[in-house]
Amino acid sequence: MPNKKDIKISICMGSSCYPRGNRETLERIKSYVIDNNLTERVSLEGNLCEGMCKDGPNVKINDEIYHEIDYYNLINLINKLLDED
């Protein structure tokens, strides 16, 4: 299908976000992407702290930053973006 939107997820690996939930979120989202055959559409990367620690755990999807994110919120966001195609 043409014009499918790619989703780039950047997970904060900083000393605040990572232990507050992004460690689990990263592992679970990697499995979700593989299990749902989304590897062609969804890319994952880690990033260092962007200075928003008090609002974390933080995740960037494409160019938008989401705060207080967890695995379930992230799955909902991914599915919403995929449904917009």
Summary of the structure (lengths in Angstrom):
residues: 85
radius of gyration: 12.5
end to end distance: 9.8
largest distance: 40.6
contacts: 239
relative contact order: 0.27
helix: 40%
strand: 21%
